[in-house]
Amino acid sequence: MRRVALFSILLLTNCAIQSSLEPPVVDQRGHDPIQFQNDQAECIERGKGFITVGAPITACMRERGYAILVPKS
C-alpha cells in the first residue's frame, strides 16, 4: 500500500513539473524569430533547474518583454 501511494505521489509530481515547463503562447510581433527561439529555449532551460509553484517559463518570457497571450501554469 505504501508503494502505491509513493508511486502516485511521484507520478503526480512529475506531471506537475512537466506542465510547468510548457512554454506560453506569446505575441511575437516586433520580435526577431531567431531571438524568440533563443529566448524561449533559455527560459525552458532555466525553468528545468527548479521545482516551482507557478509558471517559470511564462515569467521568464514576460521578463524578456514578450506579451503573453496564453500563459501556462
FIKOLZA-1660 file (N, C-alpha, C; in steps of 0.1 Angstrom, whole numbers, plus 5000, padded with zeros to 4 digits):
% residues 73
   i   px   py   pz ch aa at
   1 5008 4988 5000  A  M  N
   1 5000 5000 5000  A  M CA
   1 5009 5013 5000  A  M  C
   2 5019 5013 5008  A  R  N
   2 5028 5024 5008  A  R CA
   2 5035 5026 4994  A  R  C
   3 5038 5016 4988  A  R  N
   3 5044 5017 4974  A  R CA
   3 5035 5023 4964  A  R  C
   4 5022 5020 4965  A  V  N
   4 5012 5025 4956  A  V CA
   4 5011 5040 4959  A  V  C
   5 5010 5044 4971  A  A  N
   5 5009 5058 4975  A  A CA
   5 5022 5066 4970  A  A  C
   6 5033 5060 4973  A  L  N
   6 5046 5067 4969  A  L CA
   6 5046 5069 4954  A  L  C
   7 5043 5058 4947  A  F  N
   7 5043 5059 4932  A  F CA
   7 5033 5069 4927  A  F  C
   8 5022 5070 4933  A  S  N
   8 5012 5080 4929  A  S CA
   8 5017 5094 4931  A  S  C
   9 5023 5096 4942  A  I  N
   9 5029 5110 4945  A  I CA
   9 5039 5113 4935  A  I  C
  10 5048 5104 4932  A  L  N
  10 5059 5107 4923  A  L CA
  10 5053 5109 4909  A  L  C
  11 5043 5102 4905  A  L  N
  11 5037 5104 4892  A  L CA
  11 5031 5118 4891  A  L  C
  12 5023 5121 4901  A  L  N
  12 5017 5134 4901  A  L CA
  12 5027 5146 4901  A  L  C
  13 5037 5144 4908  A  T  N
  13 5048 5154 4909  A  T CA
  13 5054 5156 4895  A  T  C
  14 5057 5145 4889  A  N  N
  14 5063 5146 4875  A  N CA
  14 5054 5153 4866  A  N  C
  15 5041 5150 4866  A  C  N
  15 5031 5156 4857  A  C CA
  15 5031 5171 4860  A  C  C
  16 5032 5175 4872  A  A  N
  16 5031 5189 4876  A  A CA
  16 5044 5197 4871  A  A  C
  17 5055 5190 4872  A  I  N
  17 5068 5196 4868  A  I CA
  17 5068 5197 4852  A  I  C
  18 5063 5187 4845  A  Q  N
  18 5063 5188 4831  A  Q CA
  18 5054 5199 4826  A  Q  C
  19 5042 5200 4832  A  S  N
  19 5032 5210 4827  A  S CA
  19 5038 5224 4830  A  S  C
  20 5046 5226 4841  A  S  N
  20 5051 5239 4843  A  S CA
  20 5062 5243 4834  A  S  C
  21 5067 5233 4826  A  L  N
  21 5078 5236 4817  A  L CA
  21 5073 5238 4802  A  L  C
  22 5060 5239 4801  A  E  N
  22 5054 5242 4787  A  E CA
  22 5055 5257 4785  A  E  C
  23 5060 5260 4773  A  P  N
  23 5061 5275 4770  A  P CA
  23 5047 5281 4768  A  P  C
  24 5046 5293 4772  A  P  N
  24 5033 5300 4769  A  P CA
  24 5032 5304 4755  A  P  C
  25 5020 5308 4750  A  V  N
  25 5018 5313 4737  A  V CA
  25 5020 5328 4738  A  V  C
  26 5029 5333 4730  A  V  N
  26 5032 5348 4731  A  V CA
  26 5030 5355 4718  A  V  C
  27 5028 5368 4719  A  D  N
  27 5027 5376 4707  A  D CA
  27 5042 5379 4703  A  D  C
  28 5045 5374 4691  A  Q  N
  28 5059 5376 4686  A  Q CA
  28 5060 5388 4677  A  Q  C
  29 5050 5396 4675  A  R  N
  29 5051 5408 4666  A  R CA
  29 5062 5417 4672  A  R  C
  30 5070 5421 4662  A  G  N
  30 5081 5431 4666  A  G CA
  30 5093 5424 4672  A  G  C
  31 5093 5411 4672  A  H  N
  31 5105 5403 4678  A  H CA
  31 5111 5395 4666  A  H  C
  32 5124 5394 4666  A  D  N
  32 5131 5386 4657  A  D CA
  32 5128 5371 4660  A  D  C
  33 5124 5363 4650  A  P  N
  33 5120 5349 4652  A  P CA
  33 5132 5341 4658  A  P  C
  34 5144 5344 4654  A  I  N
  34 5155 5336 4659  A  I CA
  34 5158 5340 4674  A  I  C
  35 5157 5353 4677  A  Q  N
  35 5158 5357 4691  A  Q CA
  35 5147 5351 4699  A  Q  C
  36 5135 5351 4694  A  F  N
  36 5124 5344 4701  A  F CA
  36 5127 5330 4705  A  F  C
  37 5132 5322 4695  A  Q  N
  37 5136 5308 4697  A  Q CA
  37 5146 5307 4708  A  Q  C
  38 5156 5316 4707  A  N  N
  38 5167 5316 4717  A  N CA
  38 5162 5319 4731  A  N  C
  39 5154 5329 4732  A  D  N
  39 5148 5333 4745  A  D CA
  39 5140 5322 4751  A  D  C
  40 5131 5316 4742  A  Q  N
  40 5123 5305 4747  A  Q CA
  40 5131 5293 4752  A  Q  C
  41 5141 5290 4744  A  A  N
  41 5150 5278 4748  A  A CA
  41 5157 5281 4761  A  A  C
  42 5162 5294 4763  A  E  N
  42 5169 5297 4775  A  E CA
  42 5159 5297 4787  A  E  C
  43 5147 5302 4785  A  C  N
  43 5137 5302 4796  A  C CA
  43 5133 5288 4800  A  C  C
  44 5132 5279 4790  A  I  N
  44 5128 5265 4793  A  I CA
  44 5140 5259 4801  A  I  C
  45 5152 5261 4797  A  E  N
  45 5164 5255 4803  A  E CA
  45 5165 5261 4818  A  E  C
  46 5162 5274 4819  A  R  N
  46 5163 5280 4832  A  R CA
  46 5152 5274 4842  A  R  C
  47 5140 5271 4836  A  G  N
  47 5129 5265 4844  A  G CA
  47 5131 5251 4848  A  G  C
  48 5140 5244 4841  A  K  N
  48 5143 5230 4844  A  K CA
  48 5150 5228 4858  A  K  C
  49 5157 5237 4862  A  G  N
  49 5165 5236 4874  A  G CA
  49 5158 5237 4887  A  G  C
  50 5145 5241 4886  A  F  N
  50 5138 5244 4899  A  F CA
  50 5124 5238 4899  A  F  C
  51 5120 5233 4910  A  I  N
  51 5106 5229 4912  A  I CA
  51 5099 5241 4918  A  I  C
  52 5091 5247 4910  A  T  N
  52 5085 5260 4915  A  T CA
  52 5070 5259 4915  A  T  C
  53 5064 5268 4922  A  V  N
  53 5049 5270 4921  A  V CA
  53 5047 5281 4911  A  V  C
  54 5038 5279 4902  A  G  N
  54 5036 5289 4891  A  G CA
  54 5042 5285 4878  A  G  C
  55 5044 5294 4870  A  A  N
  55 5049 5292 4856  A  A CA
  55 5062 5299 4854  A  A  C
  56 5073 5292 4856  A  P  N
  56 5086 5298 4855  A  P CA
  56 5089 5303 4840  A  P  C
  57 5085 5296 4830  A  I  N
  57 5088 5300 4816  A  I CA
  57 5079 5312 4813  A  I  C
  58 5067 5312 4817  A  T  N
  58 5058 5324 4814  A  T CA
  58 5065 5337 4820  A  T  C
  59 5069 5335 4833  A  A  N
  59 5075 5347 4840  A  A CA
  59 5088 5351 4832  A  A  C
  60 5096 5342 4828  A  C  N
  60 5109 5345 4821  A  C CA
  60 5106 5352 4808  A  C  C
  61 5096 5347 4800  A  M  N
  61 5093 5353 4788  A  M CA
  61 5088 5367 4790  A  M  C
  62 5080 5369 4800  A  R  N
  62 5074 5382 4803  A  R CA
  62 5086 5392 4807  A  R  C
  63 5096 5387 4814  A  E  N
  63 5107 5395 4818  A  E CA
  63 5115 5400 4806  A  E  C
  64 5115 5392 4795  A  R  N
  64 5122 5395 4783  A  R CA
  64 5114 5404 4774  A  R  C
  65 5102 5408 4778  A  G  N
  65 5095 5418 4770  A  G CA
  65 5084 5412 4761  A  G  C
  66 5081 5399 4762  A  Y  N
  66 5071 5393 4754  A  Y CA
  66 5057 5395 4760  A  Y  C
  67 5047 5398 4752  A  A  N
  67 5033 5398 4756  A  A CA
  67 5028 5384 4756  A  A  C
  68 5023 5380 4768  A  I  N
  68 5018 5366 4770  A  I CA
  68 5004 5366 4766  A  I  C
  69 5000 5357 4756  A  L  N
  69 4987 5356 4751  A  L CA
  69 4979 5345 4759  A  L  C
  70 4986 5333 4761  A  V  N
  70 4980 5322 4768  A  V CA
  70 4991 5317 4778  A  V  C
  71 4990 5321 4790  A  P  N
  71 5000 5316 4800  A  P CA
  71 4998 5301 4803  A  P  C
  72 5009 5295 4806  A  K  N
  72 5009 5281 4810  A  K CA
  72 5011 5281 4825  A  K  C
  73 5004 5273 4832  A  S  N
  73 5005 5272 4847  A  S CA
  73 5010 5259 4852  A  S  C
% end
